[in-house]
Amino acid sequence: MRLSELPKGAPAVVDRVHDAHAADPIAQRLRDLGFVDGEPVRVVAVGPLGADPLLIQIGSTRFALRRSEAQRVTVRQEAA
């Protein structure tokens, strides 16, 4: 499942970040921020009416991501 599809508050772990093309700077930036295989992640809040941005917590850090950025991250949902 994509991070952009993860229900608010549901625990998950990062599976991988998808590159749109070779040397994709957005995918690399997501990895630099900590979106790496096995890292715990959850959606904390969603913009009004399901719009941008998504507030994402990875580890103890929170980031605001656009939906288009969150769609690049595949996650595995875990039992609560």
N, CA and C atoms as a LAMMPS dump frame, in Angstrom:
ITEM: TIMESTEP
0
ITEM: NUMBER OF ATOMS
240
ITEM: BOX BOUNDS ff ff ff
-5.0000000000000000e+02 5.0000000000000000e+02
-5.0000000000000000e+02 5.0000000000000000e+02
-5.0000000000000000e+02 5.0000000000000000e+02
ITEM: ATOMS id mol type element x y z
1 1 1 N 0.839 -1.162 0
2 1 2 C 0 0 0
3 1 3 C 0.896 1.24 0
4 2 1 N 0.409 2.298 -0.613
5 2 2 C 1.149 3.566 -0.635
6 2 3 C 0.908 4.336 0.655
7 3 1 N 1.905 5.094 1.084
8 3 2 C 1.781 5.909 2.291
9 3 3 C 0.602 6.868 2.184
10 4 1 N 0.327 7.375 0.998
11 4 2 C -0.791 8.3 0.794
12 4 3 C -2.143 7.627 1.021
13 5 1 N -2.207 6.286 1.005
14 5 2 C -3.448 5.534 1.2
15 5 3 C -3.605 5.029 2.63
16 6 1 N -2.567 5.16 3.45
17 6 2 C -2.585 4.648 4.814
18 6 3 C -3.599 5.422 5.649
19 7 1 N -4.494 4.714 6.354
20 7 2 C -5.468 5.415 7.192
21 7 3 C -4.786 6.19 8.316
22 8 1 N -5.367 7.3 8.685
23 8 2 C -4.83 8.142 9.754
24 8 3 C -4.691 7.329 11.039
25 9 1 N -3.497 7.371 11.634
26 9 2 C -3.223 6.696 12.897
27 9 3 C -2.833 5.239 12.797
28 10 1 N -2.967 4.622 11.641
29 10 2 C -2.647 3.197 11.482
30 10 3 C -1.135 2.986 11.496
31 11 1 N -0.642 2.047 12.312
32 11 2 C 0.797 1.78 12.33
33 11 3 C 1.239 1.035 11.07
34 12 1 N 2.41 1.396 10.579
35 12 2 C 2.967 0.75 9.389
36 12 3 C 4.487 0.872 9.44
37 13 1 N 5.138 0.172 8.545
38 13 2 C 6.591 0.311 8.37
39 13 3 C 6.868 0.562 6.894
40 14 1 N 7.923 1.301 6.642
41 14 2 C 8.314 1.61 5.269
42 14 3 C 8.817 0.345 4.599
43 15 1 N 8.356 0.116 3.383
44 15 2 C 8.831 -1.002 2.575
45 15 3 C 9.918 -0.498 1.626
46 16 1 N 9.591 0.555 0.862
47 16 2 C 10.589 1.141 -0.038
48 16 3 C 10.098 2.475 -0.581
49 17 1 N 11.044 3.24 -1.135
50 17 2 C 10.748 4.495 -1.831
51 17 3 C 10.95 4.234 -3.313
52 18 1 N 9.964 4.591 -4.124
53 18 2 C 10.027 4.355 -5.567
54 18 3 C 10.65 5.552 -6.275
55 19 1 N 11.61 5.28 -7.137
56 19 2 C 12.246 6.316 -7.953
57 19 3 C 11.437 6.514 -9.228
58 20 1 N 11.121 7.767 -9.563
59 20 2 C 10.403 8.069 -10.807
60 20 3 C 11.33 7.897 -12.01
61 21 1 N 12.619 8.115 -11.801
62 21 2 C 13.635 7.965 -12.852
63 21 3 C 14.988 7.845 -12.166
64 22 1 N 16.034 7.554 -12.923
65 22 2 C 17.376 7.446 -12.355
66 22 3 C 17.775 8.765 -11.701
67 23 1 N 18.415 8.675 -10.561
68 23 2 C 18.887 9.851 -9.812
69 23 3 C 17.728 10.799 -9.464
70 24 1 N 16.597 10.238 -9.062
71 24 2 C 15.408 11.009 -8.695
72 24 3 C 15.678 11.783 -7.401
73 25 1 N 15.72 13.126 -7.452
74 25 2 C 16.072 13.904 -6.258
75 25 3 C 15.003 13.85 -5.164
76 26 1 N 13.738 13.708 -5.52
77 26 2 C 12.687 13.643 -4.496
78 26 3 C 12.779 12.323 -3.74
79 27 1 N 12.945 11.224 -4.451
80 27 2 C 13.088 9.92 -3.805
81 27 3 C 14.326 9.904 -2.908
82 28 1 N 15.413 10.48 -3.363
83 28 2 C 16.625 10.517 -2.552
84 28 3 C 16.42 11.361 -1.303
85 29 1 N 15.72 12.477 -1.428
86 29 2 C 15.44 13.344 -0.275
87 29 3 C 14.571 12.605 0.749
88 30 1 N 13.587 11.844 0.281
89 30 2 C 12.759 11.057 1.198
90 30 3 C 13.616 10.044 1.964
91 31 1 N 14.538 9.384 1.276
92 31 2 C 15.441 8.442 1.949
93 31 3 C 16.316 9.166 2.963
94 32 1 N 16.818 10.345 2.593
95 32 2 C 17.65 11.133 3.507
96 32 3 C 16.883 11.535 4.764
97 33 1 N 15.57 11.752 4.628
98 33 2 C 14.733 12.131 5.765
99 33 3 C 14.408 10.94 6.675
100 34 1 N 14.728 9.727 6.234
101 34 2 C 14.507 8.547 7.069
102 34 3 C 13.492 7.56 6.552
103 35 1 N 12.962 7.769 5.357
104 35 2 C 12.009 6.833 4.762
105 35 3 C 12.791 5.665 4.157
106 36 1 N 13.21 4.746 5.038
107 36 2 C 14.013 3.59 4.632
108 36 3 C 13.323 2.312 5.118
109 37 1 N 13.64 1.194 4.493
110 37 2 C 13.029 -0.095 4.787
111 37 3 C 13.045 -0.399 6.288
112 38 1 N 11.857 -0.741 6.815
113 38 2 C 11.744 -1.157 8.204
114 38 3 C 11.467 -0.048 9.2
115 39 1 N 11.483 1.205 8.762
116 39 2 C 11.268 2.334 9.675
117 39 3 C 9.776 2.487 9.979
118 40 1 N 9.391 2.587 11.276
119 40 2 C 7.982 2.781 11.615
120 40 3 C 7.468 4.133 11.121
121 41 1 N 6.232 4.145 10.631
122 41 2 C 5.656 5.365 10.062
123 41 3 C 4.152 5.37 10.315
124 42 1 N 3.578 6.573 10.436
125 42 2 C 2.12 6.693 10.528
126 42 3 C 1.685 8.069 10.06
127 43 1 N 0.443 8.135 9.598
128 43 2 C -0.152 9.402 9.185
129 43 3 C -0.786 10.008 10.431
130 44 1 N -0.333 11.205 10.806
131 44 2 C -0.817 11.88 12.005
132 44 3 C -2.036 12.74 11.69
133 45 1 N -2.004 13.452 10.573
134 45 2 C -3.106 14.334 10.189
135 45 3 C -3.151 14.467 8.674
136 46 1 N -4.339 14.842 8.179
137 46 2 C -4.563 15.015 6.746
138 46 3 C -5.128 16.407 6.524
139 47 1 N -4.747 17.026 5.408
140 47 2 C -5.26 18.355 5.071
141 47 3 C -6.775 18.36 4.984
142 48 1 N -7.378 19.539 4.93
143 48 2 C -8.84 19.643 4.884
144 48 3 C -9.436 18.911 3.679
145 49 1 N -10.497 18.174 3.946
146 49 2 C -11.211 17.408 2.909
147 49 3 C -10.301 16.424 2.18
148 50 1 N -9.321 15.866 2.891
149 50 2 C -8.43 14.877 2.31
150 50 3 C -7.386 15.436 1.361
151 51 1 N -7.141 16.732 1.423
152 51 2 C -6.184 17.378 0.518
153 51 3 C -4.778 17.393 1.124
154 52 1 N -3.86 18.082 0.452
155 52 2 C -2.493 18.262 0.945
156 52 3 C -2.515 19.233 2.106
157 53 1 N -1.537 19.183 2.967
158 53 2 C -0.484 18.175 3.099
159 53 3 C -0.919 17.033 4.018
160 54 1 N -0.073 16.013 4.071
161 54 2 C -0.225 14.931 5.033
162 54 3 C 0.845 15.14 6.095
163 55 1 N 0.481 15.043 7.361
164 55 2 C 1.471 15.116 8.433
165 55 3 C 1.871 13.685 8.75
166 56 1 N 3.132 13.364 8.505
167 56 2 C 3.657 12.008 8.639
168 56 3 C 4.649 11.966 9.781
169 57 1 N 4.534 10.946 10.615
170 57 2 C 5.534 10.73 11.662
171 57 3 C 6.356 9.523 11.298
172 58 1 N 7.672 9.714 11.274
173 58 2 C 8.594 8.612 11.025
174 58 3 C 9.599 8.633 12.162
175 59 1 N 9.623 7.562 12.928
176 59 2 C 10.4 7.575 14.16
177 59 3 C 9.783 8.603 15.104
178 60 1 N 10.579 9.535 15.599
179 60 2 C 10.063 10.583 16.49
180 60 3 C 9.951 11.932 15.784
181 61 1 N 10.136 11.944 14.466
182 61 2 C 10.118 13.188 13.695
183 61 3 C 8.87 13.256 12.829
184 62 1 N 8.332 14.472 12.698
185 62 2 C 7.141 14.674 11.863
186 62 3 C 7.474 15.533 10.654
187 63 1 N 6.875 15.178 9.506
188 63 2 C 7.081 15.89 8.247
189 63 3 C 5.741 16.149 7.585
190 64 1 N 5.624 17.277 6.922
191 64 2 C 4.465 17.545 6.073
192 64 3 C 4.871 17.17 4.653
193 65 1 N 4.123 16.254 4.05
194 65 2 C 4.405 15.807 2.686
195 65 3 C 3.204 16.06 1.798
196 66 1 N 3.477 16.338 0.533
197 66 2 C 2.408 16.379 -0.459
198 66 3 C 1.959 14.944 -0.735
199 67 1 N 0.731 14.776 -1.165
200 67 2 C 0.253 13.435 -1.524
201 67 3 C 1.132 12.816 -2.609
202 68 1 N 1.563 13.622 -3.568
203 68 2 C 2.402 13.104 -4.656
204 68 3 C 3.723 12.547 -4.12
205 69 1 N 4.249 13.125 -3.042
206 69 2 C 5.473 12.604 -2.43
207 69 3 C 5.173 11.336 -1.637
208 70 1 N 4.062 11.341 -0.899
209 70 2 C 3.684 10.169 -0.1
210 70 3 C 3.366 8.968 -0.985
211 71 1 N 2.907 9.203 -2.221
212 71 2 C 2.611 8.096 -3.138
213 71 3 C 3.865 7.35 -3.557
214 72 1 N 5.022 7.949 -3.4
215 72 2 C 6.28 7.3 -3.778
216 72 3 C 6.746 6.287 -2.743
217 73 1 N 6.133 6.304 -1.544
218 73 2 C 6.563 5.442 -0.449
219 73 3 C 5.579 4.283 -0.296
220 74 1 N 6.094 3.051 -0.373
221 74 2 C 5.283 1.861 -0.137
222 74 3 C 5.478 1.449 1.312
223 75 1 N 4.355 1.132 2.003
224 75 2 C 4.419 0.727 3.397
225 75 3 C 3.7 -0.604 3.595
226 76 1 N 4.023 -1.263 4.698
227 76 2 C 3.342 -2.49 5.136
228 76 3 C 2.608 -2.138 6.417
229 77 1 N 1.291 -2.27 6.392
230 77 2 C 0.497 -1.945 7.573
231 77 3 C 0.688 -3.033 8.618
232 78 1 N 0.779 -2.631 9.888
233 78 2 C 0.97 -3.577 10.98
234 78 3 C -0.264 -3.611 11.862
235 79 1 N -0.394 -4.677 12.638
236 79 2 C -1.512 -4.779 13.585
237 79 3 C -1.333 -3.739 14.683
238 80 1 N -2.424 -3.138 15.105
239 80 2 C -2.362 -2.082 16.128
240 80 3 C -1.988 -2.603 17.477
